[in-house]
Amino acid sequence: MSAWSSRSGWRSLPLLCGLSCLGTLVLLGVGGCAASRQLASRTGGTLSADAQRLILVTVDNRRSLPAAEPGSTPHGYADLMTYTVSAQARAVTAELSHDYHLREVREWPIAALKVQCVVFGVPPETDRPALVRRLSADHRVRLAEPLQLFVALSGPTSQIVPTPSSQPGTTLRVSLRLPGSDAATPFDGAYNDPYYGLQYGFRAIHAAAAQRWSRGRGVTVAIIDTGIDLHHPDLHGQVLIARDFVGEKDHAPADATSDPASEADRHGTGVAGIVAAVANNRLGIVGVAPAAKLLSFKACEPIAPHSLEARCNSFTLALALAAAIEAHAQVVNLSLTGPPDALLAQLVRAGERRGMLFVGAVPENGRLDGFPLAVAGVIPVDEPGRSLGTAGVLHAPGNEILSLAPGGRYDFVSGSSFAAAHVSGALALLRAQWPHLEKEALLQSLLSSSTGGTGDGAGDTINVCAALHSLEPRENCTPVARVLATAHRP
């Protein structure tokens, strides 16, 4: 396993009831960059395969003015403004290509940083580290670095846990074959979502009690990950923007169902379900912030068809981060890990200056010195019992978490990726109540809310209801009635 890997695991659960059509997606031409000019027939995924011979270079693009480019925005949104490339930036790029014998592979302007960013191919005989050093010293260059790789998911599949209603030898897969959406009743009267009682993570952070005051309305959460199953019935109407920086396309409702890549977007779909699955729709589960809206920015792809592991690169992540900034996302979930990266750090800092909250997952090795956690201000999240004694790390449930899976299904997932998703949802609840509160106050409210051991295996986790209470005292956060059936931690 890579030193930068993040542990997660899956197992399948049957679809509770028939699929329904997802509501209309509002697809906007945003992303901090105009549509990438493709100089070679390469997708973001192919760039990952060729990463060892590629570098990223940024040059100044401050003289660029916003201008409408007919056809540059998808699905008829041609009235939106795009950030264009100045003639000066193009001239500098051409000079660099000539002077260093480089091949231009991809290029795009990043509005948030006022730069033109270029992916260059390095000749086989060239020493890439030495070339990066030479370019970094060139007065025409703002930044030069290798194209780097990141992972969104890596780890073993978790073991099957029987439910209390099961007969000996019967697994969860069997015990939840309900005949229809009306076959299950609420476990405690709060929700009519049939799988709610199996959401031990949701209960451990006291999300139900917190939702008496906030459900995240008005808050947008960007999921920078693999894509999301846009037609999952438990995400009906939840996804405002869906952009694919791996396959270089934007998904409309008509083509999302026929896109084979959507069946592989397991990691992002799982994260999305924890954050904002629809509540009280007589389907599946409840999201931590069910009134929040999601922005799906696909920057990672499975390493093989239907693989549980996915990878991203500096190129796709930079485009996704720029898109999140331009879309004014309030919370950005980064359930991924990799080496330090100067360009990505610049983008995160640009978002933080705009008041955006960034959440990252702690890798299994506990290191905080890679991207995104090495960037000051990114909120690190780990599973209970890990990263103990590490200042500033939040803990949330990340083992045997029931969430969504492509194809309208439900799976159990494990890993700090999904602990981070709980915190992103919790921040959406807090941000909805206090839109202008400083990040430090929000973070401190969660840090001080830690529940300690709850007696049901939850461990030392955030308590989002207590965090709400600490910022504005109200009636005590008495948990809603506990569910007898629990998905216990092994």
C-alpha positions as CSV (number, residue, x, y, z in Angstrom):
1,M,0.0,0.0,0.0
2,S,1.2,3.5,-0.9
3,A,2.6,5.7,1.9
4,W,0.0,8.2,0.9
5,S,-3.0,5.8,0.8
6,S,-6.2,6.2,2.7
7,R,-8.0,3.2,4.0
8,S,-11.5,2.5,3.0
9,G,-13.6,-0.6,2.3
10,W,-17.0,-1.6,0.8
11,R,-19.6,-4.2,0.8
12,S,-22.9,-4.3,-1.1
13,L,-26.4,-3.9,0.1
14,P,-29.5,-4.4,-2.1
15,L,-31.5,-1.6,-3.5
16,L,-34.4,-0.9,-1.2
17,C,-37.0,0.0,-3.7
18,G,-37.3,1.0,-7.4
19,L,-35.2,3.7,-8.9
20,S,-36.7,7.1,-9.4
21,C,-35.5,9.8,-11.7
22,L,-33.2,12.5,-10.4
23,G,-34.4,16.0,-10.5
24,T,-33.0,18.6,-12.8
25,L,-29.3,19.4,-12.5
26,V,-28.3,23.0,-12.7
27,L,-25.1,22.7,-14.8
28,L,-23.0,25.9,-14.7
29,G,-20.0,26.8,-16.7
30,V,-17.7,27.4,-13.8
31,G,-14.4,26.2,-12.6
32,G,-12.0,29.1,-12.6
33,C,-10.9,28.3,-16.1
34,A,-12.2,28.3,-19.6
35,A,-12.7,24.9,-21.2
36,S,-9.3,23.4,-21.5
37,R,-7.6,23.6,-24.9
38,Q,-6.7,20.1,-25.8
39,L,-3.3,20.0,-27.4
40,A,-3.0,16.3,-27.5
41,S,-5.6,13.5,-27.3
42,R,-5.3,13.0,-23.6
43,T,-7.8,12.9,-20.7
44,G,-6.9,13.7,-17.1
45,G,-6.7,10.0,-16.5
46,T,-4.1,9.4,-19.2
47,L,-2.1,12.2,-17.7
48,S,-1.9,10.1,-14.5
49,A,-0.5,7.2,-16.4
50,D,2.1,9.4,-18.0
51,A,2.8,11.5,-14.9
52,Q,6.5,10.6,-14.7
53,R,7.3,12.5,-17.9
54,L,5.0,15.5,-17.3
55,I,5.5,18.8,-15.4
56,L,3.2,21.7,-14.5
57,V,4.2,25.3,-15.1
58,T,2.3,28.5,-14.3
59,V,2.9,31.9,-15.8
60,D,1.4,35.3,-15.1
61,N,-2.0,36.0,-16.7
62,R,-3.0,39.2,-14.9
63,R,-3.8,41.1,-18.1
64,S,-6.5,38.6,-19.1
65,L,-10.0,40.1,-19.1
66,P,-13.3,38.3,-18.6
67,A,-15.0,37.8,-21.9
68,A,-17.8,35.7,-23.3
69,E,-16.6,32.8,-25.5
70,P,-19.4,31.4,-27.6
71,G,-19.6,27.7,-27.1
72,S,-17.2,27.7,-24.2
73,T,-19.8,26.8,-21.6
74,P,-21.9,23.6,-21.7
75,H,-25.6,23.1,-22.5
76,G,-26.4,26.6,-23.8
77,Y,-25.0,28.7,-20.9
78,A,-23.1,30.9,-23.3
79,D,-23.9,34.0,-21.4
80,L,-21.6,33.1,-18.6
81,M,-18.3,34.8,-18.4
82,T,-15.1,32.8,-18.7
83,Y,-11.5,33.7,-17.7
84,T,-9.5,33.9,-20.9
85,V,-5.8,33.7,-21.7
86,S,-3.9,36.8,-22.5
87,A,-1.7,37.1,-25.6
88,Q,1.3,37.7,-23.3
89,A,0.7,34.5,-21.4
90,R,0.5,32.5,-24.6
91,A,3.7,34.1,-25.9
92,V,5.5,33.2,-22.7
93,T,4.3,29.6,-22.9
94,A,5.5,29.4,-26.5
95,E,8.9,30.8,-25.5
96,L,9.3,28.3,-22.6
97,S,8.3,25.4,-24.9
98,H,11.0,26.5,-27.4
99,D,13.7,27.3,-24.9
100,Y,13.5,24.1,-22.9
101,H,12.4,21.8,-25.7
102,L,9.1,21.0,-24.1
103,R,5.9,19.6,-25.6
104,E,2.7,21.4,-24.7
105,V,0.1,18.8,-23.6
106,R,-2.6,20.7,-21.8
107,E,-3.2,24.3,-20.8
108,W,-5.8,26.2,-18.9
109,P,-6.2,29.6,-17.2
110,I,-6.9,29.7,-13.4
111,A,-8.9,32.8,-12.5
112,A,-8.4,32.4,-8.7
113,L,-4.6,32.6,-9.1
114,K,-4.5,34.9,-12.2
115,V,-2.2,32.5,-13.9
116,Q,-2.0,30.4,-17.1
117,C,-1.2,26.8,-16.2
118,V,0.5,24.5,-18.7
119,V,1.2,20.8,-18.7
120,F,4.4,20.1,-20.5
121,G,5.8,16.8,-21.7
122,V,9.5,16.3,-20.8
123,P,11.9,14.7,-23.4
124,P,12.9,11.2,-22.4
125,E,16.6,12.1,-22.0
126,T,15.8,15.1,-19.8
127,D,16.4,15.0,-16.0
128,R,13.0,16.1,-14.7
129,P,14.0,17.3,-11.2
130,A,16.8,19.4,-12.7
131,L,14.5,20.8,-15.3
132,V,12.0,21.8,-12.6
133,R,14.8,23.6,-10.7
134,R,15.8,25.5,-13.9
135,L,12.3,26.5,-14.7
136,S,11.7,27.6,-11.1
137,A,14.6,30.0,-11.4
138,D,13.3,31.4,-14.7
139,H,11.9,34.9,-14.2
140,R,9.0,34.2,-16.6
141,V,7.7,31.3,-14.5
142,R,5.5,31.7,-11.4
143,L,5.6,28.0,-10.4
144,A,7.1,24.8,-11.8
145,E,6.6,21.3,-10.3
146,P,6.2,17.7,-11.4
147,L,2.8,16.4,-12.2
148,Q,2.0,14.5,-9.0
149,L,-0.4,11.6,-8.2
150,F,-2.9,11.3,-5.3
151,V,-5.3,8.6,-4.1
152,A,-8.9,8.7,-3.0
153,L,-9.3,5.2,-1.8
154,S,-7.2,2.3,-0.8
155,G,-7.7,-0.6,1.6
156,P,-9.3,-3.9,2.3
157,T,-13.0,-4.7,2.2
158,S,-14.4,-4.7,5.7
159,Q,-16.0,-7.8,7.1
160,I,-19.8,-8.4,7.1
161,V,-21.5,-7.6,10.3
162,P,-24.8,-9.4,11.1
163,T,-27.8,-7.3,12.2
164,P,-29.6,-8.0,15.5
165,S,-32.7,-9.1,13.5
166,S,-30.7,-11.8,11.7
167,Q,-30.9,-15.5,12.4
168,P,-27.6,-17.2,13.1
169,G,-25.6,-17.2,9.9
170,T,-27.8,-14.6,8.2
171,T,-26.1,-11.5,7.0
172,L,-27.2,-7.9,6.6
173,R,-27.6,-8.5,2.9
174,V,-30.5,-10.9,3.6
175,S,-32.1,-9.2,6.6
176,L,-32.7,-6.0,4.6
177,R,-34.6,-7.4,1.7
178,L,-37.7,-5.3,2.3
179,P,-40.6,-5.8,0.0
180,G,-41.2,-2.1,-0.7
181,S,-40.8,1.5,0.4
182,D,-43.7,1.2,2.9
183,A,-42.4,-2.0,4.5
184,A,-40.3,-0.2,7.1
185,T,-41.3,2.2,9.8
186,P,-39.2,4.9,11.5
187,F,-37.0,3.6,14.3
188,D,-37.6,6.5,16.6
189,G,-40.2,8.6,14.9
190,A,-37.7,11.1,13.5
191,Y,-37.3,9.7,10.0
192,N,-39.1,7.3,7.7
193,D,-35.9,6.3,5.9
194,P,-35.8,2.5,6.4
195,Y,-32.0,2.1,6.8
196,Y,-31.8,5.0,9.3
197,G,-31.5,2.6,12.2
198,L,-28.2,1.1,10.7
199,Q,-26.5,4.5,10.6
200,Y,-24.4,4.3,13.7
201,G,-22.2,7.1,12.5
202,F,-25.1,9.4,12.1
203,R,-26.2,8.7,15.6
204,A,-22.7,8.8,17.1
205,I,-22.3,12.5,16.1
206,H,-25.9,13.3,17.3
207,A,-26.9,14.5,13.9
208,A,-30.6,13.8,14.4
209,A,-30.7,16.1,17.5
210,A,-28.8,18.8,15.6
211,Q,-31.2,18.7,12.7
212,R,-33.9,20.0,15.0
213,W,-32.3,23.4,14.5
214,S,-30.2,23.1,11.3
215,R,-30.3,20.8,8.2
216,G,-27.7,22.7,6.2
217,R,-30.1,24.8,4.1
218,G,-28.4,27.3,1.9
219,V,-25.0,25.7,2.2
220,T,-23.1,24.1,-0.7
221,V,-20.6,21.3,-0.2
222,A,-18.1,20.5,-3.0
223,I,-17.2,16.9,-3.3
224,I,-13.8,16.7,-5.0
225,D,-13.4,13.0,-5.6
226,T,-14.6,10.5,-8.1
227,G,-17.9,11.5,-9.5
228,I,-21.3,10.9,-8.0
229,D,-24.1,8.7,-9.2
230,L,-26.3,11.6,-10.3
231,H,-29.4,9.4,-10.6
232,H,-29.3,7.8,-7.2
233,P,-32.8,8.2,-5.8
234,D,-31.4,9.2,-2.4
235,L,-29.7,12.2,-4.0
236,H,-32.8,13.4,-5.9
237,G,-32.4,17.1,-6.4
238,Q,-29.3,17.3,-4.3
239,V,-26.6,17.9,-6.9
240,L,-26.5,21.4,-8.3
241,I,-23.3,21.1,-10.4
242,A,-21.6,18.1,-11.9
243,R,-18.3,18.5,-13.7
244,D,-16.0,15.8,-14.9
245,F,-12.3,16.8,-15.1
246,V,-11.2,13.2,-15.8
247,G,-13.3,12.5,-18.9
248,E,-13.7,16.2,-19.7
249,K,-17.4,16.5,-19.8
250,D,-20.3,17.9,-17.9
251,H,-23.2,15.6,-17.1
252,A,-26.8,16.4,-18.0
253,P,-29.7,14.2,-16.7
254,A,-30.1,12.7,-20.1
255,D,-26.6,11.4,-20.5
256,A,-25.8,10.5,-16.9
257,T,-27.8,7.4,-17.0
258,S,-26.0,6.1,-20.0
259,D,-22.5,7.0,-18.8
260,P,-20.7,3.8,-17.8
261,A,-18.2,5.8,-15.7
262,S,-21.0,6.6,-13.2
263,E,-21.1,2.9,-12.2
264,A,-17.5,3.2,-11.1
265,D,-17.9,6.4,-9.0
266,R,-18.2,4.5,-5.8
267,H,-16.0,6.6,-3.5
268,G,-17.6,9.9,-4.4
269,T,-21.1,8.5,-4.2
270,G,-20.4,7.1,-0.7
271,V,-19.0,10.5,0.5
272,A,-22.0,12.3,-1.0
273,G,-24.5,10.1,0.7
274,I,-23.1,10.7,4.2
275,V,-23.1,14.4,3.6
276,A,-26.5,15.0,2.0
277,A,-28.7,12.0,1.3
278,V,-32.3,13.0,1.2
279,A,-34.2,12.7,4.5
280,N,-37.8,11.4,5.0
281,N,-38.2,10.2,1.4
282,R,-39.0,6.6,2.5
283,L,-35.7,5.5,0.9
284,G,-32.4,4.3,2.3
285,I,-30.6,6.7,4.6
286,V,-30.4,10.2,6.0
287,G,-27.6,12.6,5.2
288,V,-25.9,14.6,8.0
289,A,-27.0,17.8,6.2
290,P,-29.9,16.8,4.0
291,A,-30.9,20.3,3.1
292,A,-27.4,21.2,1.9
293,K,-26.7,21.0,-1.9
294,L,-23.8,19.2,-3.5
295,L,-21.3,20.3,-6.1
296,S,-19.7,17.3,-7.8
297,F,-16.2,17.8,-9.2
298,K,-14.8,14.6,-10.6
299,A,-11.0,14.7,-10.3
300,C,-10.2,11.0,-9.6
301,E,-10.8,7.8,-11.5
302,P,-10.8,4.1,-10.6
303,I,-7.4,2.5,-11.3
304,A,-9.4,-0.3,-13.0
305,P,-13.0,-0.8,-14.0
306,H,-15.2,-0.9,-10.9
307,S,-12.0,-0.8,-8.7
308,L,-12.4,0.4,-5.1
309,E,-9.2,2.4,-5.5
310,A,-9.0,5.7,-7.4
311,R,-6.3,8.1,-8.3
312,C,-6.1,11.8,-9.2
313,N,-3.3,14.1,-10.4
314,S,-2.3,17.7,-10.0
315,F,-4.0,18.7,-13.2
316,T,-7.4,17.3,-12.4
317,L,-7.3,18.4,-8.8
318,A,-6.3,22.0,-9.7
319,L,-9.2,22.2,-12.1
320,A,-11.6,20.9,-9.5
321,L,-10.4,23.2,-6.8
322,A,-10.6,26.2,-9.1
323,A,-14.2,25.1,-10.0
324,A,-15.1,24.9,-6.3
325,I,-13.8,28.4,-5.8
326,E,-15.6,29.9,-8.8
327,A,-18.8,28.1,-7.6
328,H,-18.5,29.7,-4.2
329,A,-18.7,26.4,-2.3
330,Q,-18.8,27.0,1.5
331,V,-17.4,23.5,2.4
332,V,-15.0,21.4,0.3
333,N,-14.5,17.7,1.1
334,L,-11.1,16.3,0.1
335,S,-11.2,12.7,1.0
336,L,-7.9,12.0,-0.7
337,T,-4.2,12.1,0.1
338,G,-0.9,12.6,-1.6
339,P,2.5,14.4,-1.5
340,P,2.8,18.2,-0.8
341,D,1.8,20.2,-3.9
342,A,2.6,23.9,-4.3
343,L,-0.1,24.6,-7.0
344,L,-2.9,22.9,-5.1
345,A,-1.8,24.6,-1.8
346,Q,-2.1,28.0,-3.6
347,L,-5.6,27.1,-4.7
348,V,-6.7,26.0,-1.2
349,R,-5.3,29.2,0.3
350,A,-7.1,31.2,-2.3
351,G,-10.4,29.5,-1.3
352,E,-9.7,30.0,2.4
353,R,-9.3,33.8,1.8
354,R,-12.8,33.6,0.5
355,G,-14.1,32.0,3.6
356,M,-14.3,28.4,2.3
357,L,-13.8,25.5,4.7
358,F,-11.6,22.6,3.5
359,V,-11.9,19.1,5.1
360,G,-9.3,16.4,4.6
361,A,-8.9,12.8,5.6
362,V,-6.0,11.6,7.6
363,P,-4.2,8.7,5.8
364,E,-3.8,5.3,7.5
365,N,-0.2,6.1,8.4
366,G,-1.3,9.2,10.3
367,R,0.9,11.6,8.3
368,L,-0.2,15.2,8.1
369,D,2.6,16.4,5.9
370,G,1.1,15.7,2.5
371,F,-1.7,17.3,0.5
372,P,-4.2,18.5,1.6
373,L,-3.5,18.3,5.3
374,A,-0.1,20.1,5.1
375,V,-1.9,23.2,4.0
376,A,-2.5,25.4,7.0
377,G,-6.3,25.7,7.6
378,V,-7.4,22.4,6.2
379,I,-9.3,20.5,8.8
380,P,-7.9,17.0,9.4
381,V,-10.3,14.2,10.2
382,D,-9.6,10.7,11.4
383,E,-11.4,7.7,12.7
384,P,-11.8,7.2,16.5
385,G,-8.8,5.7,18.1
386,R,-6.4,7.0,15.6
387,S,-4.2,10.1,15.5
388,L,-4.5,10.3,19.3
389,G,-2.7,13.2,20.8
390,T,-2.4,15.0,17.4
391,A,-3.5,18.6,18.0
392,G,-6.4,19.9,15.8
393,V,-7.5,16.5,14.5
394,L,-11.2,15.9,14.6
395,H,-12.6,12.4,14.9
396,A,-15.8,11.0,13.4
397,P,-17.1,7.5,12.6
398,G,-15.4,5.9,9.7
399,N,-15.9,2.1,10.1
400,E,-18.9,0.2,8.8
401,I,-20.7,3.3,7.7
402,L,-23.8,2.8,5.6
403,S,-24.0,5.0,2.6
404,L,-24.9,5.2,-1.1
405,A,-23.4,3.2,-3.9
406,P,-23.8,3.6,-7.7
407,G,-26.8,2.1,-9.4
408,G,-29.2,3.2,-6.7
409,R,-27.7,0.8,-4.1
410,Y,-26.4,1.1,-0.5
411,D,-23.1,-0.1,0.8
412,F,-21.1,-0.2,4.0
413,V,-17.9,1.7,3.7
414,S,-14.9,2.1,6.0
415,G,-12.0,4.6,6.2
416,S,-11.1,8.1,7.2
417,S,-12.5,9.3,3.8
418,F,-16.0,8.8,5.3
419,A,-15.1,10.2,8.7
420,A,-14.2,13.4,6.8
421,A,-17.6,13.3,5.1
422,H,-19.3,13.3,8.5
423,V,-17.4,16.4,9.4
424,S,-18.2,18.1,6.1
425,G,-21.9,17.5,6.8
426,A,-21.5,18.8,10.4
427,L,-19.8,22.0,9.1
428,A,-22.7,22.5,6.7
429,L,-25.1,22.4,9.7
430,L,-23.0,24.9,11.5
431,R,-22.5,27.2,8.5
432,A,-26.2,27.3,7.8
433,Q,-26.8,28.7,11.3
434,W,-23.9,31.1,11.3
435,P,-22.9,32.0,7.7
436,H,-20.4,34.6,8.8
437,L,-18.8,33.0,11.8
438,E,-15.0,32.6,11.6
439,K,-13.6,29.1,10.8
440,E,-11.7,29.1,14.1
441,A,-14.9,29.4,16.1
442,L,-16.6,26.6,14.1
443,L,-13.6,24.4,14.4
444,Q,-13.3,25.0,18.1
445,S,-17.0,24.2,18.7
446,L,-16.4,20.8,17.1
447,L,-13.1,20.1,18.9
448,S,-14.7,20.9,22.2
449,S,-17.8,18.8,21.5
450,S,-16.0,15.4,21.5
451,T,-18.3,12.8,23.1
452,G,-15.7,10.5,24.5
453,G,-16.8,6.9,24.7
454,T,-20.6,6.6,24.1
455,G,-20.9,3.0,25.0
456,D,-21.9,1.8,21.6
457,G,-18.5,1.6,20.0
458,A,-18.6,5.2,18.6
459,G,-15.4,6.1,20.4
460,D,-14.2,9.7,20.6
461,T,-16.2,11.6,18.0
462,I,-17.6,15.0,17.4
463,N,-21.0,15.8,18.7
464,V,-22.5,18.3,16.2
465,C,-25.5,19.0,18.4
466,A,-23.2,20.0,21.3
467,A,-21.3,22.2,18.9
468,L,-24.5,24.0,17.9
469,H,-25.3,24.3,21.6
470,S,-21.9,25.8,22.4
471,L,-22.3,28.5,19.8
472,E,-25.8,29.4,20.9
473,P,-27.2,27.8,24.0
474,R,-30.6,26.3,23.5
475,E,-32.4,23.3,25.0
476,N,-30.1,20.4,25.9
477,C,-28.9,18.1,23.1
478,T,-30.7,15.1,24.5
479,P,-30.2,12.4,21.9
480,V,-33.2,11.1,20.2
481,A,-34.2,7.6,21.3
482,R,-31.4,5.2,20.7
483,V,-31.9,2.4,18.2
484,L,-31.5,-1.1,19.6
485,A,-30.2,-2.4,16.3
486,T,-26.7,-1.1,15.8
487,A,-24.0,-1.7,13.2
488,H,-21.3,-2.2,15.7
489,R,-17.6,-1.7,15.2
490,P,-15.8,-5.0,15.2
